[in-house]
Amino acid sequence: MIRPSKEMGAIIRQSAAAENMSVQGYVLQTLYARTGATGGGVVKNPETGSLSLEQRSCLISPDREKILRDILRDIVLNTAPGERNALSEMLVQIINESIEQNADSVYQTMTDSLL
């Protein structure tokens, strides 16, 4: 069994709760993403009950997805139709930069605590 420090355990539990996932499901999804392994998009979640129950893993929680969609809708509605391709490219660039700047440190912190 893997036992992170109390502080790291609290961070992991908080992150899992923010994504509406069990800790086990959250850690497995993170490891799948980090290692490139495929989990089939479904993480078995024995913490939620019977081992036969499965909870679909997701990259963005439904609450965060709604917030993101609301923000994007406002931006798109205030962008002229002729400028929407440029807007799309800008948003992709912002996402890619965010991933490059933040992903490694988040995964490294989690994997360090698990090892």
DABELWO-V431736 format. One record per residue. SS is DSSP state (h for helix, s for strand, l for the rest). OMEGA is omega as a letter, one per 30 degrees, with the letter a starting at -180 (none if undefined). NEAR is the number of other C-alpha atoms within 12 Angstrom. Layout:
# DABELWO-V431736
ss:SS omega:OMEGA near:NEAR
ss:SS omega:OMEGA near:NEAR
This chain:
# DABELWO-V431736
ss:l omega:l near:6
ss:l omega:a near:14
ss:l omega:l near:16
ss:l omega:l near:20
ss:l omega:l near:17
ss:h omega:a near:12
ss:h omega:a near:14
ss:h omega:l near:20
ss:h omega:l near:23
ss:h omega:l near:17
ss:h omega:a near:21
ss:h omega:l near:32
ss:h omega:l near:24
ss:h omega:l near:18
ss:h omega:l near:24
ss:h omega:l near:27
ss:h omega:l near:19
ss:h omega:l near:21
ss:l omega:a near:26
ss:l omega:a near:25
ss:l omega:l near:34
ss:l omega:l near:29
ss:h omega:a near:29
ss:h omega:l near:29
ss:h omega:a near:33
ss:h omega:a near:36
ss:h omega:l near:34
ss:h omega:l near:32
ss:h omega:l near:34
ss:h omega:l near:35
ss:h omega:l near:23
ss:h omega:a near:23
ss:h omega:a near:23
ss:h omega:a near:21
ss:h omega:a near:15
ss:l omega:l near:12
ss:l omega:l near:13
ss:l omega:l near:16
ss:l omega:l near:20
ss:l omega:l near:17
ss:l omega:l near:19
ss:s omega:l near:20
ss:s omega:l near:30
ss:s omega:a near:27
ss:l omega:a near:25
ss:h omega:l near:17
ss:h omega:a near:18
ss:h omega:l near:18
ss:l omega:a near:12
ss:l omega:l near:11
ss:l omega:l near:12
ss:l omega:l near:12
ss:l omega:l near:14
ss:s omega:l near:21
ss:s omega:a near:25
ss:s omega:l near:23
ss:l omega:l near:31
ss:l omega:l near:28
ss:l omega:a near:22
ss:l omega:l near:21
ss:l omega:l near:20
ss:h omega:l near:17
ss:h omega:l near:16
ss:h omega:l near:16
ss:h omega:l near:17
ss:h omega:l near:13
ss:h omega:a near:14
ss:h omega:l near:16
ss:h omega:l near:16
ss:h omega:l near:14
ss:h omega:a near:15
ss:h omega:l near:18
ss:h omega:l near:15
ss:h omega:l near:12
ss:h omega:a near:19
ss:h omega:a near:20
ss:h omega:l near:15
ss:l omega:l near:14
ss:l omega:l near:16
ss:l omega:a near:12
ss:h omega:a near:13
ss:h omega:a near:11
ss:h omega:a near:15
ss:h omega:l near:18
ss:h omega:l near:14
ss:h omega:l near:15
ss:h omega:l near:20
ss:h omega:l near:18
ss:h omega:l near:13
ss:h omega:a near:15
ss:h omega:l near:19
ss:h omega:l near:14
ss:h omega:l near:14
ss:h omega:l near:14
ss:h omega:a near:15
ss:h omega:l near:14
ss:h omega:l near:13
ss:h omega:l near:15
ss:h omega:a near:15
ss:h omega:a near:14
ss:h omega:a near:13
ss:h omega:a near:14
ss:h omega:a near:18
ss:h omega:a near:18
ss:h omega:l near:15
ss:h omega:a near:24
ss:h omega:a near:26
ss:h omega:l near:17
ss:h omega:a near:22
ss:h omega:a near:33
ss:h omega:l near:25
ss:h omega:a near:18
ss:h omega:a near:21
ss:h omega:a near:22
ss:l omega:none near:12
